[in-house]
Amino acid sequence: MKTTLRPGLVHELRYHLAEPRLPTSSTSDPMVRLVQWACMEAMRPHLQPGEHSVEVENQILRSAAAPAGAVLRVEIVIEKVEGRRICFRVVAYDGDRVAGEGTHERFVIDRERFSPRSERLRARRPGKSAPRRPARRGYESAR
């Protein structure tokens, strides 16, 4: 991670919500995905090659639903940089009204070290790929 990633960095992302989508779970909420995307975009120029980020915590309080056709605007501010942990303050707007706000945290990882199929593991175990889970046994009928 570069030293240019520091508190006070501001980023904005706009997105046209083309069609309504009913979330199947809280993580599939379009606003949450948009917040994640905005935070990753803000971090991208400040990461070293091979680095990526993963979500650690997401606390977004929705105050209004955005209808189809709305242009959502997400404003983020980096509040803290603690080692590889980055904390964001987030506000999402539908026009002039606040649609949601809260905090989002991400952690910077090294893709090579995080991936179970990395070259590093293959080098330690020549001729073998990443460890596999044992096959599951079938369940026997109780008849």
C-alpha positions as CSV (number, residue, x, y, z in Angstrom):
1,M,0.0,0.0,0.0
2,K,1.3,3.4,-0.9
3,T,1.7,6.2,1.6
4,T,-0.7,8.4,-0.4
5,L,-3.6,6.4,1.1
6,R,-4.4,8.5,4.2
7,P,-7.3,10.0,6.2
8,G,-9.1,12.9,4.6
9,L,-9.1,11.4,1.1
10,V,-12.5,12.0,-0.5
11,H,-14.1,10.1,-3.4
12,E,-17.5,10.2,-5.2
13,L,-19.2,7.7,-7.4
14,R,-22.4,8.1,-9.4
15,Y,-24.5,5.2,-10.6
16,H,-27.7,5.0,-12.6
17,L,-30.1,2.4,-11.1
18,A,-31.6,1.1,-14.3
19,E,-34.1,-1.4,-12.9
20,P,-35.5,-2.3,-9.5
21,R,-34.0,-5.4,-7.9
22,L,-35.3,-7.2,-4.9
23,P,-32.4,-8.3,-2.7
24,T,-32.3,-12.0,-1.9
25,S,-30.1,-11.2,1.1
26,S,-28.7,-8.1,2.8
27,T,-25.3,-8.5,0.9
28,S,-27.1,-8.3,-2.4
29,D,-28.5,-4.9,-1.7
30,P,-27.5,-2.6,-4.6
31,M,-26.7,0.3,-2.2
32,V,-24.3,-1.9,-0.3
33,R,-22.6,-3.1,-3.5
34,L,-22.3,0.5,-4.6
35,V,-20.7,1.5,-1.4
36,Q,-18.2,-1.4,-1.7
37,W,-17.4,-0.4,-5.3
38,A,-16.9,3.3,-4.4
39,C,-14.5,2.4,-1.6
40,M,-12.5,0.0,-3.8
41,E,-12.3,2.7,-6.5
42,A,-11.1,5.2,-4.0
43,M,-8.3,2.8,-2.9
44,R,-7.3,1.5,-6.3
45,P,-4.7,4.3,-7.2
46,H,-3.1,3.9,-3.8
47,L,-2.5,0.1,-3.9
48,Q,0.7,-1.6,-5.0
49,P,0.6,-4.2,-7.9
50,G,-0.8,-7.5,-6.6
51,E,-2.7,-5.8,-3.7
52,H,-6.5,-6.0,-3.3
53,S,-9.0,-5.2,-0.5
54,V,-11.6,-7.3,1.3
55,E,-14.6,-6.0,3.3
56,V,-14.2,-6.3,7.0
57,E,-17.3,-4.5,8.2
58,N,-20.3,-2.7,6.7
59,Q,-22.8,-0.7,8.7
60,I,-25.0,1.2,6.3
61,L,-28.3,2.5,7.7
62,R,-30.8,3.0,4.9
63,S,-33.2,6.0,5.2
64,A,-34.9,5.8,1.9
65,A,-35.3,3.3,-1.0
66,A,-34.0,4.5,-4.4
67,P,-36.5,3.9,-7.2
68,A,-35.6,2.5,-10.7
69,G,-34.1,5.2,-12.8
70,A,-32.6,7.0,-9.9
71,V,-29.0,8.3,-10.1
72,L,-27.3,7.3,-6.8
73,R,-24.4,9.3,-5.6
74,V,-22.0,7.9,-3.0
75,E,-19.6,10.1,-1.2
76,I,-16.9,8.5,0.9
77,V,-14.2,9.9,3.2
78,I,-11.3,7.9,4.6
79,E,-11.5,8.4,8.3
80,K,-8.7,6.1,9.5
81,V,-5.8,4.2,8.1
82,E,-4.5,1.7,10.7
83,G,-1.9,-0.5,9.1
84,R,-3.7,-2.4,6.4
85,R,-7.2,-1.6,7.8
86,I,-9.0,1.3,6.1
87,C,-12.1,2.9,7.7
88,F,-14.6,4.9,5.5
89,R,-17.4,7.3,6.3
90,V,-20.1,6.8,3.7
91,V,-23.2,8.8,2.6
92,A,-25.4,7.7,-0.3
93,Y,-27.8,10.2,-2.0
94,D,-30.8,9.8,-4.3
95,G,-30.9,13.3,-5.8
96,D,-30.7,15.7,-2.8
97,R,-32.0,13.3,-0.2
98,V,-29.9,11.0,1.9
99,A,-30.7,7.4,1.0
100,G,-28.3,5.8,3.4
101,E,-25.2,6.5,5.5
102,G,-22.8,4.7,7.8
103,T,-19.3,3.2,7.9
104,H,-17.4,0.7,5.8
105,E,-14.1,-1.0,6.6
106,R,-11.8,-2.8,4.2
107,F,-8.5,-4.6,4.7
108,V,-5.6,-4.6,2.2
109,I,-4.4,-8.0,1.2
110,D,-1.7,-9.4,-1.0
111,R,-3.5,-11.5,-3.6
112,E,-0.6,-14.0,-3.9
113,R,-0.5,-14.7,-0.2
114,F,-4.3,-14.8,0.1
115,S,-4.9,-17.2,-2.7
116,P,-4.8,-20.9,-1.7
117,R,-3.6,-21.9,-5.2
118,S,-0.7,-19.4,-5.2
119,E,2.7,-20.2,-6.7
120,R,4.1,-20.0,-3.2
121,L,2.1,-23.1,-2.1
122,R,2.8,-25.0,-5.3
123,A,6.5,-24.4,-4.7
124,R,6.3,-25.9,-1.2
125,R,4.4,-29.0,-2.5
126,P,5.9,-29.8,-6.0
127,G,3.5,-31.7,-8.2
128,K,0.4,-31.0,-6.0
129,S,-2.2,-28.3,-6.0
130,A,-3.8,-26.7,-3.0
131,P,-5.1,-29.2,-0.4
132,R,-8.4,-30.8,-1.0
133,R,-11.2,-31.5,1.4
134,P,-12.1,-35.2,1.7
135,A,-15.0,-36.4,-0.3
136,R,-18.3,-36.4,1.6
137,R,-19.9,-39.7,2.4
138,G,-23.4,-40.3,1.3
139,Y,-26.1,-40.6,4.0
140,E,-27.6,-43.9,4.5
141,S,-31.4,-44.4,4.7
142,A,-32.8,-45.0,8.2
143,R,-35.3,-47.6,6.8
